[in-house]
Structure formats: C-alpha cells, structure tokens
C-alpha cells in the first residue's frame, strides 16, 4: 500500500479487519458485532501478520479499544494530523538571523494518525495515535505558559527526502528579523492548530508559516499562514484541514525566544 493509498476510504464488513502501517506504527482495525475495535503496535506488527483478513485469523492476545457503531456502518479511513499540543522546536545548532534578514528552513513534526469510523452515517474521529514519541516541555514563565511537545530539529535550509522520517510532516518556516541586531534562533514555539496537512509524492507537508520578530511588537510574534506549502511543493493535495480552523494571520506571545527563563522539569536537558 502506497502512502497515498493509506488515506483512501476502506469498507471492512462485519468480521473483517485490516492492518495499515505508518512508519513503525502499525494499526489494526476490526469491524466486529457492531463495534470498531482498534489495536496498535508502536514498533511494528507481529511477524507474519497479514494486511487483512477475518476475525478468526487474528492473534488471541491483541489489546483492543472498542467503539460502538450501527450494524450497517462499514466506512473507515485514516488521516494524518498534528500532535494535539503545540511544539517547541530547538535546533541542534543555533541559527543567527541578520538584522532585517530573512531565513527559510524546514521543521519536521512527527504525525499522529487519526482513525475515523462511520457511526450512524457520520464519520467520527475514534482515536489518534502517535507515529513517534515526543517528550513534553513547558513554554513560558512558571505562572504563565503552556504545555507542549519538545522537538529537536536540524532546521534544514534544503529539503532532502532521504534525510527525513517518512511520517514527519514537513513544515516550511520563514523567520523575518525586523530588528536592528542579529537574533539567534534557539527555540521556536509553533502552534500547529492552524496548519493543514498535505501530501505530495508520498511525503506529508504543512502550509508555510512566516514569523516576524524583533520589531515594534516587542515580545509578540506576528505569524502569517500561507494557504499551501511553499514552492515547489505548493501543488500538494490537502488531506487534513487545520484543527483550529483556517486563518491568515495571528499574533502569539513568545513565538520566538532565545531562553525560557526558568528551570523546566519537563524539558529535555540535552
């Protein structure tokens, strides 16, 4: 099954199951006695397990989560989504942006896979499973901040497919320094709720985002969202709309920060 085929609709009848792999994550969905049953393996399915079959061909020791549905419901699909919390990206090596300069780069965010099943003629999200484990971190001050996922990134200036995990959503980011002094990119708070997920040539993309910093806005980051990924990937096909809706521009506090200013018990010390 190709990456594009993973996102097409499936119709397992009662007693039938299918398995779909998303990188190391393997998801099994069984339609059985008016229930959707879902089992997953973070490090791949058991050896010898087929891609589909009937209930009597499944191992007996699978750990299921179950959702009730009408006996006539058979439609099922998967879609890639961003993690349910924002990400705080830290490059392995700081990048200094010159005064009045602009730097474009790519950040990869490990996708979650949302399982959507038919329930009384409606397609309802059942669960979402991570394709990779991300540690949690805190962004802000001890009294005013937000929990997110810590993300290490190379902030690559050029996209080379072989350097990226297959289930990463590639986010094109531009940072504009409106100030009069160089600004180090050491941490980037990225609210992903306004980003769509696209697919092109088997790779996942987000629409491009541009962040202006260092101007009169002080600690406020002016974020502009493009409707599509940047060229030459702007003909990618949208798979998943943004979780928090489409907007063109937002202003978020501390979008771009050199340090967080306090010791963080959740933070990755590396």
C-alpha positions in Angstrom: 0.0 0.0 0.0 1.5 3.4 -1.0 1.4 6.4 1.2 -1.3 8.0 -0.8 -3.5 4.8 -0.7 -3.4 4.9 3.1 -5.7 7.9 3.2 -8.4 6.3 0.9 -11.6 5.0 2.4 -11.9 1.4 3.4 -15.0 -0.7 3.9 -14.4 -3.8 6.1 -17.6 -5.9 6.5 -18.6 -7.4 9.8 -15.9 -9.8 10.9 -13.2 -8.4 8.7 -10.1 -6.5 9.7 -7.3 -4.6 8.1 -3.8 -3.5 9.0 -2.1 -0.3 7.9 1.5 0.7 8.7 2.6 4.3 9.2 6.4 4.1 9.7 7.0 2.0 12.8 3.4 2.4 13.9 1.0 -0.4 12.9 -2.7 -0.1 13.3 -5.3 -2.9 13.2 -9.0 -2.1 12.8 -11.6 -4.8 13.2 -15.3 -4.4 12.3 -17.0 -6.9 14.6 -20.5 -7.2 16.0 -21.4 -3.5 15.7 -18.1 -2.4 17.1 -15.0 -0.8 15.8 -12.0 -2.5 17.5 -8.6 -0.9 17.3 -5.2 -2.3 18.3 -1.8 -0.8 17.7 1.9 -1.6 17.8 4.4 1.2 18.1 7.3 -1.0 16.9 5.6 -2.8 14.0 3.0 -5.6 13.8 3.8 -9.2 14.9 5.8 -11.1 12.3 3.7 -12.9 9.8 0.5 -10.9 10.4 -1.2 -10.3 7.1 -2.6 -6.9 5.8 -6.2 -8.0 6.1 -8.4 -11.0 7.0 -11.3 -12.3 9.0 -11.6 -12.3 12.8 -10.5 -16.0 13.1 -7.1 -15.2 11.6 -6.2 -12.6 14.3 -3.9 -13.4 17.3 -5.9 -14.0 20.5 -3.8 -11.7 22.7 -4.5 -8.4 21.0 -5.4 -5.5 23.3 -8.4 -3.7 21.8 -10.1 -0.4 22.3 -13.7 -0.6 21.3 -16.3 1.8 19.9 -20.0 1.1 19.3 -21.5 1.7 15.9 -24.6 0.7 13.9 -24.6 -2.7 12.3 -24.7 -1.2 8.8 -21.7 1.1 9.3 -18.6 -0.1 7.3 -16.7 3.0 6.2 -13.3 3.6 7.7 -10.4 5.9 6.9 -7.2 7.3 8.4 -5.8 10.8 8.2 -2.5 12.4 9.3 -2.8 15.1 12.0 -0.5 17.3 14.0 0.1 16.4 17.7 -2.7 17.6 20.0 -0.4 20.2 21.6 1.9 22.9 20.2 5.6 22.1 19.6 8.6 23.9 20.9 11.4 23.3 18.4 15.0 23.6 19.3 17.7 23.4 16.5 20.7 21.3 17.2 22.8 24.3 16.3 21.6 27.9 16.8 21.0 29.9 13.7 21.6 33.7 13.9 19.4 35.8 11.7 21.0 39.0 10.5 19.3 42.4 11.1 16.5 43.0 8.6 17.2 39.5 7.3 15.0 36.5 6.5 15.8 32.8 6.9 13.7 30.0 5.4 14.1 26.4 6.7 12.1 23.2 7.3 11.0 21.6 10.5 9.7 18.1 10.7 6.9 17.2 13.1 6.0 13.5 13.7 2.5 12.9 12.5 -0.3 11.4 14.6 -2.7 9.1 12.8 -6.4 9.7 13.4 -8.8 6.8 12.9 -12.2 7.8 11.6 -15.1 5.4 11.6 -18.7 5.5 10.4 -21.2 5.8 13.2 -24.8 6.2 12.1 -23.9 7.7 8.7 -21.4 10.1 10.2 -17.7 9.9 10.0 -16.4 10.4 13.6 -12.8 10.5 14.9 -12.3 7.5 17.1 -8.7 7.9 18.3 -5.4 9.4 17.3 -2.1 7.5 17.7 1.5 9.0 17.6 3.9 7.7 15.0 6.8 8.7 17.3 7.1 9.5 21.0 7.8 13.2 21.8 8.7 14.4 25.3 6.7 17.2 26.9 8.0 20.7 27.7 6.8 24.0 29.2 6.8 27.2 27.2 6.6 30.5 29.1 7.1 31.5 32.7 6.2 29.4 35.8 3.0 31.4 36.2 2.0 32.0 32.5 2.8 29.4 29.9 1.7 26.4 28.1 2.5 22.7 27.9 3.8 21.4 24.5 6.0 18.9 22.9 9.7 19.3 22.8 11.2 18.9 19.3 14.8 18.7 18.3 15.4 19.8 14.7 18.2 20.4 12.3 16.2 23.3 10.8 17.5 22.3 7.4 17.6 25.0 4.7 17.1 22.5 1.9 14.6 19.6 1.8 16.3 16.3 1.1 13.8 13.4 1.3 16.2 10.8 2.4 17.1 12.8 5.5 13.5 12.9 6.8 11.5 10.2 8.6 8.7 9.0 6.3 5.9 10.1 8.7 7.2 13.6 9.5 5.0 16.5 8.5 7.5 18.9 6.8 6.7 22.5 7.9 8.2 25.3 5.7 9.0 28.2 8.1 10.4 31.7 7.4 11.7 33.9 10.2 12.0 37.6 9.5 14.1 39.7 11.8 12.7 43.3 11.7 15.1 44.5 14.5 18.5 46.2 14.2 20.5 43.4 15.8 21.1 39.8 14.9 18.7 37.4 16.5 19.5 33.8 17.5 17.0 31.1 16.6 17.3 28.8 19.6 13.7 27.9 20.3 10.5 28.3 18.3 7.0 27.9 19.7 4.8 26.6 16.9 1.1 26.5 17.3 0.1 23.8 14.7 -3.7 24.2 15.1 -3.9 26.5 12.0 -1.8 24.3 9.8 -3.3 21.8 7.3 -1.6 18.5 6.2 -0.9 18.0 2.6 0.6 15.1 0.6 2.9 15.1 -2.4 5.0 12.3 -3.8 4.4 10.2 -0.7 5.6 13.0 1.7 3.5 15.0 4.2 3.6 18.8 4.2 2.0 21.7 6.1 1.2 25.1 4.6 4.0 27.6 5.0 4.2 29.9 8.0 6.1 33.2 8.3 7.0 34.7 11.7 8.1 38.4 12.1 10.2 39.2 15.1 12.3 41.9 16.6 10.1 44.9 15.6 7.8 47.2 17.4 5.7 44.3 18.6 8.2 43.5 21.3 7.6 40.0 22.6 4.7 39.4 20.2 5.3 37.3 17.1 3.2 38.1 14.0 2.5 34.8 12.3 1.2 34.7 8.7 -0.1 31.4 7.3 0.1 30.7 3.6 -2.8 28.7 2.1 -0.4 26.0 0.8 3.2 24.7 1.2 5.9 26.9 -0.4 7.1 26.3 -3.9 7.9 23.8 -5.5 5.6 21.8 -3.2 2.6 24.2 -3.5 0.7 21.7 -5.7 0.5 19.2 -2.8 -3.0 17.8 -2.1 -4.7 18.7 1.2 -5.5 15.6 3.2 -6.4 17.1 6.6 -7.8 20.6 7.3 -6.5 22.6 10.2 -7.8 21.5 13.6 -8.5 25.1 14.8 -9.7 26.5 11.5 -8.1 28.5 8.7 -6.7 31.9 9.5 -4.3 34.1 7.6 -2.6 35.9 10.5 -2.3 35.5 14.2 -0.3 37.1 17.0 1.1 34.9 19.7 3.2 35.7 22.7 6.7 34.4 22.9 6.5 32.7 19.5 10.3 33.0 19.2 12.5 33.0 22.3 16.2 32.6 23.0 15.6 31.3 26.5 12.6 30.3 28.5 13.9 32.0 31.7 13.4 29.2 34.2 14.2 25.6 35.0 11.7 23.3 33.4 11.1 19.9 34.9 9.6 18.6 31.6 12.4 19.9 29.4 15.0 17.8 27.6 18.3 18.7 29.2 20.3 17.7 26.1 
